[in-house]
Amino acid sequence: MPTERYFTAATRARDAVLPRATQDRLMTPGALLVGFLLVHVGFLIFALIVSLQGNAFSDTNIYRAWAEAGFDDRNIAYGPSPWVYPVLAQIPMGLAGIAGPGPYFFLWVLIIAVLNAVAMGKLTDWGRNRAALPAGWWWLVFILLMGWLGFARVDGLTAPLVLLGLVYGVSRPFVASAILSLATWIKVWPAAVVIALLTAARRRGAVLLAGILVTLFAVAAAFVSGSPRQIADFMTQQGDRGMQLEATFSTPWLWLSVLGVGDSRMYMNTDINSMQVSGPGSDVMSRLMQPLFVVAAVVVVVLIARGLRRGVHAGALDRTALFLAGSLTMVTAFIVFNKVGSPQFMVWLGPVIAVGLVHNWKVWRTPAFLAVLIAIATFFIYPLFYTALSHNNPVMAGVLTLRNLLLVVLLWWSARGLYRLGSAGPNGAAGSAAKGEPVAGPHA
């Protein structure tokens, strides 16, 4: 296969740069721990410096203002409502403000660092699973590339929760569903993994029960906050927004604005703090995105159910492989068919791919490579050159277009892999992949 030749060449290049002895030292629990600490302490030091100056950073400025206002719209003079997020997002936002506004940003980053540590420990079985160490390194590099998108946004807080839910997966569906449902009530995107789990798990009742219990907890939290009527606002406040600049389906209007065609333009929607695009047909596309989003999700569910049914009949069913493939396809569909498309959405890819690499390194190295390219392109978009992008810079428009194309390629790859899981018998190529045959890691 062509991809096999590419990865073989990449392995030779790596071996030429890093001696095997160095590679072996890196693939130890101690080395991964040192790497984890270096990355996270670096972010914490920056957060401490910013906090000592009395400041926050990026979206944490908004979270801090919400916490100071008691998450009450009547106390917020301008900007988005805290109810654009599900109600349980107010818990970590409130915890970060427990010592007042001064150390808010530092405490927020500390919360994420602790969650990342727990998730990394679970991913590698606290260093006991040596075969999982390469996946741990990959996730750490991905965290570093995503930068402040993973530490100054709610998405970075939910990512380690999703990773934990993925690790528990179909073997412990109640625990997995409880964690994933909790994450969904903080930021909606983990619902993609919940849907995949509900479709692939043997004990669907356990998945539903955990989801119901967490939902009841969320409703109780809304009552305690004195705002039960606003619990569903996060589903309604996004409906009327236009096409965000970075969204995959916004690419044509991005270029219409760059080329100055007609009245096409980029503009800031101050109500929700979002840069959007406008031009011929953009309103129609904005209205079409919601049904397209739903259709995409339904198609992924059908593919998972198809793989489940055929896997049972062929005697080659690996529910974990199906769950992980379905999760990646669903999460990527949530990004591609989303009219929001914020840069931090790329954080969603990391947990699924990291757990996939533990399950089968050889199969999952392709999406891992694509995700790294997506992360690099996203880093150039934000924080480096977002101002240039929002002022019609054609080079940055090209970078964003490339990033969006890579997302489409990732969606195609994951959907094809999910389809193949239900297309081969126990002795077929796809059947072998579905069985999740153990792979020794990056040296293989």
C-alpha positions as CSV (number, residue, x, y, z in Angstrom):
1,M,0.0,0.0,0.0
2,P,1.2,3.6,-0.7
3,T,0.7,4.6,2.9
4,E,2.9,1.7,4.1
5,R,5.8,3.1,1.9
6,Y,5.3,6.6,3.3
7,F,5.4,5.4,6.9
8,T,8.4,3.1,6.2
9,A,10.3,6.2,4.7
10,A,9.2,8.2,7.8
11,T,10.5,5.5,10.1
12,R,13.9,5.5,8.3
13,A,14.1,9.3,8.6
14,R,13.3,9.1,12.3
15,D,15.9,6.4,12.8
16,A,18.5,8.6,11.0
17,V,17.8,11.5,13.4
18,L,17.3,9.6,16.6
19,P,19.5,6.7,17.6
20,R,17.6,3.6,18.6
21,A,19.0,3.9,22.2
22,T,17.4,7.4,22.5
23,Q,14.1,6.1,21.1
24,D,14.1,3.3,23.7
25,R,14.8,5.8,26.5
26,L,11.9,8.0,25.3
27,M,9.6,5.0,25.3
28,T,9.6,4.6,29.1
29,P,7.1,5.8,31.7
30,G,9.6,8.1,33.3
31,A,10.5,9.8,30.0
32,L,6.8,10.3,29.2
33,L,6.2,11.8,32.7
34,V,9.1,14.2,32.2
35,G,7.7,15.3,28.9
36,F,4.2,15.7,30.4
37,L,5.6,17.9,33.2
38,L,7.7,20.0,30.9
39,V,4.7,20.8,28.6
40,H,2.2,21.4,31.4
41,V,4.5,23.3,33.7
42,G,5.3,25.6,30.8
43,F,1.7,26.4,30.3
44,L,1.2,26.8,34.1
45,I,4.1,29.2,34.4
46,F,2.7,31.4,31.6
47,A,-0.7,31.3,33.3
48,L,0.8,32.3,36.6
49,I,2.6,35.3,35.1
50,V,-0.6,36.4,33.4
51,S,-2.6,35.9,36.6
52,L,-0.1,37.8,38.7
53,Q,-0.7,40.8,36.4
54,G,-4.4,40.5,37.2
55,N,-5.3,39.3,33.7
56,A,-6.9,36.3,32.1
57,F,-6.3,35.0,28.6
58,S,-8.5,34.4,25.5
59,D,-11.9,33.0,26.4
60,T,-11.0,32.7,30.1
61,N,-11.7,36.5,30.2
62,I,-15.3,35.7,29.4
63,Y,-15.5,32.7,31.8
64,R,-14.1,34.9,34.6
65,A,-16.6,37.6,34.0
66,W,-19.4,35.1,34.1
67,A,-18.2,33.6,37.4
68,E,-17.9,37.1,38.9
69,A,-21.5,37.8,37.7
70,G,-22.8,34.6,39.3
71,F,-23.7,33.3,35.8
72,D,-26.7,35.6,35.9
73,D,-27.5,37.4,32.6
74,R,-28.8,40.4,34.6
75,N,-25.3,41.1,35.9
76,I,-23.6,40.9,32.5
77,A,-23.5,44.2,30.7
78,Y,-22.4,42.9,27.2
79,G,-21.1,39.8,25.4
80,P,-22.5,36.3,25.2
81,S,-24.6,34.7,27.8
82,P,-23.1,31.9,30.0
83,W,-26.0,29.8,28.9
84,V,-24.4,29.3,25.4
85,Y,-22.8,26.4,27.2
86,P,-24.6,23.6,29.0
87,V,-25.2,24.1,32.7
88,L,-22.4,21.9,34.1
89,A,-19.8,24.2,32.4
90,Q,-20.5,26.6,35.2
91,I,-18.9,24.1,37.7
92,P,-15.3,24.3,36.5
93,M,-15.8,28.0,35.6
94,G,-16.9,28.6,39.2
95,L,-14.1,26.5,40.7
96,A,-11.5,28.5,38.8
97,G,-13.0,31.6,40.4
98,I,-13.1,30.2,43.9
99,A,-10.1,32.4,45.0
100,G,-11.4,35.5,43.2
101,P,-10.6,37.0,39.8
102,G,-6.8,37.3,40.4
103,P,-5.7,33.7,40.1
104,Y,-8.6,32.7,37.8
105,F,-6.5,31.9,34.7
106,F,-3.9,30.0,36.6
107,L,-6.5,27.8,38.4
108,W,-8.3,27.2,35.1
109,V,-5.1,25.9,33.5
110,L,-4.3,23.9,36.6
111,I,-7.7,22.1,36.5
112,I,-7.1,21.1,32.8
113,A,-3.5,20.0,33.7
114,V,-4.8,17.7,36.5
115,L,-7.5,16.3,34.2
116,N,-4.9,15.7,31.5
117,A,-2.7,13.9,34.0
118,V,-5.5,11.6,35.1
119,A,-6.4,10.9,31.4
120,M,-2.7,10.2,30.5
121,G,-2.4,7.9,33.5
122,K,-5.5,5.9,32.4
123,L,-4.4,5.8,28.7
124,T,-1.1,4.2,29.6
125,D,-2.4,2.3,32.7
126,W,-0.2,4.5,34.8
127,G,2.9,3.5,32.8
128,R,2.3,-0.2,33.1
129,N,1.2,-0.6,29.5
130,R,4.4,0.0,27.6
131,A,2.7,-0.5,24.3
132,A,0.5,2.6,25.0
133,L,3.5,4.9,25.6
134,P,3.8,5.9,21.9
135,A,0.1,6.9,22.0
136,G,0.8,8.9,25.1
137,W,3.6,10.7,23.4
138,W,1.4,11.4,20.4
139,W,-1.3,12.9,22.5
140,L,1.3,15.0,24.4
141,V,2.6,16.4,21.1
142,F,-0.9,17.1,19.9
143,I,-1.7,19.0,23.1
144,L,1.5,21.1,22.6
145,L,0.6,21.8,19.0
146,M,-2.9,22.9,19.9
147,G,-1.4,25.3,22.5
148,W,-3.8,27.6,24.2
149,L,-6.8,26.3,22.3
150,G,-6.5,23.3,24.6
151,F,-5.9,25.4,27.8
152,A,-8.0,28.6,27.5
153,R,-11.2,27.1,26.1
154,V,-13.8,24.7,27.5
155,D,-13.0,22.2,24.8
156,G,-9.6,21.5,26.4
157,L,-11.3,20.7,29.7
158,T,-13.7,18.2,28.1
159,A,-11.0,16.5,26.0
160,P,-9.4,14.5,28.9
161,L,-12.9,13.5,30.1
162,V,-13.7,12.2,26.7
163,L,-10.4,10.3,26.6
164,L,-11.4,8.6,29.9
165,G,-14.8,7.7,28.5
166,L,-13.2,6.2,25.4
167,V,-10.7,4.1,27.5
168,Y,-13.6,2.6,29.5
169,G,-15.6,2.2,26.3
170,V,-17.7,-0.8,25.5
171,S,-16.1,-2.9,28.3
172,R,-17.6,-0.6,31.0
173,P,-20.4,1.2,29.3
174,F,-22.1,2.6,32.4
175,V,-18.9,4.3,33.6
176,A,-18.0,5.4,30.0
177,S,-21.5,6.9,29.5
178,A,-21.4,8.7,32.8
179,I,-18.1,10.4,32.1
180,L,-19.1,11.2,28.5
181,S,-22.5,12.5,29.5
182,L,-20.9,14.7,32.2
183,A,-18.6,16.1,29.5
184,T,-21.6,16.6,27.1
185,W,-23.3,18.8,29.8
186,I,-20.1,20.9,29.9
187,K,-19.7,21.2,26.1
188,V,-22.0,19.5,23.6
189,W,-19.4,17.8,21.3
190,P,-18.8,14.7,23.5
191,A,-22.4,13.7,22.5
192,A,-20.7,12.4,19.3
193,V,-18.9,9.8,21.3
194,V,-22.0,9.0,23.4
195,I,-24.0,8.3,20.2
196,A,-21.2,5.9,19.0
197,L,-21.1,4.2,22.4
198,L,-24.9,3.8,22.4
199,T,-24.8,2.2,19.0
200,A,-21.8,-0.1,19.5
201,A,-22.2,-1.2,23.1
202,R,-23.7,-4.5,24.1
203,R,-25.4,-3.1,27.2
204,R,-27.2,-0.1,25.8
205,G,-29.4,0.1,28.9
206,A,-26.4,0.9,31.0
207,V,-25.4,3.7,28.5
208,L,-28.9,5.1,28.7
209,L,-29.2,4.8,32.5
210,A,-25.9,6.7,33.0
211,G,-27.0,9.4,30.6
212,I,-30.3,9.8,32.3
213,L,-28.7,10.0,35.8
214,V,-26.2,12.7,34.7
215,T,-29.0,14.6,32.9
216,L,-31.0,14.6,36.2
217,F,-27.9,15.9,37.9
218,A,-27.6,18.7,35.3
219,V,-31.3,19.6,35.8
220,A,-30.8,19.7,39.6
221,A,-27.7,22.0,39.1
222,A,-29.9,24.4,37.0
223,F,-32.5,24.5,39.8
224,V,-29.8,25.2,42.4
225,S,-28.4,28.0,40.2
226,G,-32.0,29.5,40.1
227,S,-32.2,29.2,36.3
228,P,-34.0,26.0,35.4
229,R,-35.8,27.7,32.4
230,Q,-32.4,28.4,30.8
231,I,-31.1,24.8,30.9
232,A,-31.9,24.2,27.2
233,D,-30.7,27.7,26.0
234,F,-27.4,26.3,24.7
235,M,-29.5,24.5,22.0
236,T,-31.4,27.6,20.9
237,Q,-28.8,30.4,21.2
238,Q,-26.7,29.0,18.3
239,G,-29.5,28.5,15.8
240,D,-29.6,32.0,14.2
241,R,-25.9,32.6,13.9
242,G,-24.3,32.8,10.5
243,M,-21.5,30.9,8.9
244,Q,-18.3,31.2,11.0
245,L,-15.2,32.1,9.1
246,E,-13.3,28.9,9.9
247,A,-16.1,26.5,9.2
248,T,-15.4,23.9,6.5
249,F,-18.5,24.9,4.5
250,S,-17.6,28.6,4.8
251,T,-14.6,28.1,2.5
252,P,-16.3,29.4,-0.7
253,W,-17.4,32.6,1.1
254,L,-13.9,32.9,2.6
255,W,-12.5,33.2,-0.9
256,L,-15.4,35.4,-2.2
257,S,-14.5,37.8,0.6
258,V,-10.7,37.6,-0.1
259,L,-11.3,38.2,-3.8
260,G,-13.8,41.0,-3.1
261,V,-16.6,39.5,-5.1
262,G,-19.9,41.4,-4.8
263,D,-20.8,42.3,-1.2
264,S,-19.0,39.3,0.3
265,R,-17.3,40.1,3.6
266,M,-16.0,39.0,6.9
267,Y,-17.6,40.6,10.0
268,M,-17.5,40.2,13.8
269,N,-20.7,39.0,15.5
270,T,-20.2,40.8,18.8
271,D,-23.2,39.1,20.4
272,I,-21.4,35.7,20.4
273,N,-17.8,36.9,19.8
274,S,-17.5,35.2,16.5
275,M,-16.0,36.1,13.1
276,Q,-18.4,35.2,10.4
277,V,-18.7,35.4,6.6
278,S,-21.5,36.8,4.5
279,G,-22.1,36.8,0.7
280,P,-24.4,35.4,-2.0
281,G,-26.1,32.3,-0.7
282,S,-24.5,32.3,2.8
283,D,-27.8,32.7,4.6
284,V,-29.2,29.7,2.7
285,M,-26.2,27.6,3.6
286,S,-26.5,28.7,7.2
287,R,-30.0,27.4,7.3
288,L,-29.0,24.1,5.5
289,M,-26.2,23.3,8.0
290,Q,-28.4,22.0,10.8
291,P,-30.3,19.4,8.6
292,L,-27.0,18.4,7.0
293,F,-25.5,18.0,10.4
294,V,-28.3,15.7,11.5
295,V,-28.1,13.7,8.2
296,A,-24.4,13.2,8.7
297,A,-24.9,11.9,12.2
298,V,-27.6,9.5,11.1
299,V,-25.4,8.1,8.3
300,V,-22.6,7.5,10.8
301,V,-25.0,5.7,13.2
302,V,-26.2,3.5,10.2
303,L,-22.5,2.6,9.4
304,I,-21.9,1.6,13.0
305,A,-25.1,-0.5,13.1
306,R,-24.1,-2.1,9.8
307,G,-20.7,-3.0,11.1
308,L,-22.3,-4.4,14.3
309,R,-24.8,-6.5,12.5
310,R,-22.3,-7.9,9.9
311,G,-19.6,-8.4,12.5
312,V,-22.0,-10.6,14.6
313,H,-23.0,-12.6,11.5
314,A,-19.3,-13.1,10.4
315,G,-18.1,-13.9,13.9
316,A,-15.5,-11.1,13.6
317,L,-16.9,-8.5,15.8
318,D,-14.6,-6.2,17.9
319,R,-16.9,-3.8,19.6
320,T,-14.0,-1.6,20.7
321,A,-12.7,-1.2,17.1
322,L,-16.2,-0.4,16.0
323,F,-16.8,2.1,18.8
324,L,-13.5,3.9,18.2
325,A,-13.9,4.0,14.4
326,G,-17.5,5.2,14.9
327,S,-16.3,7.8,17.4
328,L,-13.7,9.3,15.1
329,T,-16.1,9.4,12.2
330,M,-18.8,11.0,14.3
331,V,-16.5,13.6,15.9
332,T,-15.0,14.5,12.5
333,A,-18.5,14.8,11.1
334,F,-19.4,17.1,14.0
335,I,-16.5,19.4,12.9
336,V,-17.0,19.2,9.1
337,F,-20.8,19.7,9.1
338,N,-20.7,22.5,11.7
339,K,-21.4,26.1,10.7
340,V,-19.3,27.2,13.7
341,G,-16.0,25.6,13.1
342,S,-13.9,27.4,15.8
343,P,-10.2,26.6,15.9
344,Q,-10.5,24.9,19.3
345,F,-12.8,22.2,17.7
346,M,-9.6,20.5,16.5
347,V,-8.9,19.6,20.1
348,W,-11.8,17.1,19.8
349,L,-9.7,14.8,17.5
350,G,-6.9,14.1,20.0
351,P,-8.6,11.8,22.6
352,V,-10.2,9.5,20.0
353,I,-7.0,9.1,18.0
354,A,-4.9,8.6,21.1
355,V,-7.1,5.7,22.3
356,G,-7.2,4.4,18.8
357,L,-3.4,4.2,18.6
358,V,-3.4,2.1,21.8
359,H,-5.9,-0.3,20.2
360,N,-4.1,-0.6,16.9
361,W,-1.1,1.6,16.1
362,K,-0.8,0.5,12.5
363,V,-4.4,1.2,11.6
364,W,-4.6,4.5,13.5
365,R,-1.3,6.1,12.5
366,T,-2.9,7.5,9.3
367,P,-5.5,9.6,11.2
368,A,-2.8,10.5,13.7
369,F,-0.6,11.9,11.0
370,L,-3.5,13.8,9.5
371,A,-4.4,15.2,12.9
372,V,-0.9,16.5,13.4
373,L,-1.0,18.3,10.0
374,I,-4.4,19.7,11.0
375,A,-3.0,20.9,14.3
376,I,0.0,22.6,12.7
377,A,-2.3,24.4,10.2
378,T,-4.6,25.4,13.0
379,F,-1.6,26.8,15.0
380,F,-0.8,29.1,12.1
381,I,-4.5,30.2,11.9
382,Y,-4.7,30.8,15.7
383,P,-3.0,32.3,17.5
384,L,-0.3,33.3,15.0
385,F,-2.1,34.9,12.1
386,Y,-5.8,35.1,12.9
387,T,-5.8,38.9,12.4
388,A,-4.3,38.6,8.9
389,L,-6.9,35.9,8.1
390,S,-9.8,38.0,9.3
391,H,-8.5,40.9,7.1
392,N,-8.7,38.9,3.8
393,N,-5.0,37.8,3.7
394,P,-4.9,35.3,0.8
395,V,-2.0,33.3,2.2
396,M,-3.8,32.6,5.4
397,A,-7.0,31.9,3.5
398,G,-4.9,29.2,1.7
399,V,-3.7,27.8,5.0
400,L,-7.3,27.6,6.3
401,T,-8.5,26.0,3.0
402,L,-5.8,23.4,3.4
403,R,-6.8,22.7,7.0
404,N,-10.4,22.3,5.9
405,L,-9.4,19.9,3.1
406,L,-7.5,17.8,5.6
407,L,-10.6,17.6,7.7
408,V,-12.6,16.3,4.8
409,V,-9.8,13.8,4.0
410,L,-9.9,12.6,7.6
411,L,-13.7,12.3,7.5
412,W,-13.4,10.3,4.3
413,W,-10.7,8.0,5.8
414,S,-12.6,7.4,9.0
415,A,-15.9,6.8,7.2
416,R,-14.2,4.4,4.8
417,G,-12.6,2.5,7.7
418,L,-15.9,2.3,9.5
419,Y,-17.6,0.9,6.3
420,R,-14.8,-1.7,5.9
421,L,-15.3,-2.9,9.4
422,G,-18.7,-4.2,8.3
423,S,-17.6,-5.4,4.8
424,A,-15.2,-8.2,5.5
425,G,-15.5,-11.7,6.9
426,P,-13.3,-13.0,9.7
427,N,-10.4,-13.7,7.3
428,G,-10.7,-10.5,5.2
429,A,-8.4,-7.5,5.4
430,A,-11.0,-5.3,7.1
431,G,-11.8,-8.2,9.4
432,S,-8.2,-8.3,10.6
433,A,-8.2,-4.6,11.2
434,A,-11.5,-4.9,13.1
435,K,-9.9,-7.5,15.4
436,G,-7.5,-4.9,16.5
437,E,-4.4,-7.1,16.1
438,P,-1.8,-5.9,18.6
439,V,1.0,-3.8,17.1
440,A,4.3,-3.2,18.8
441,G,4.2,0.5,18.4
442,P,6.2,2.9,16.2
443,H,9.1,0.5,15.8
444,A,6.8,-1.9,13.9
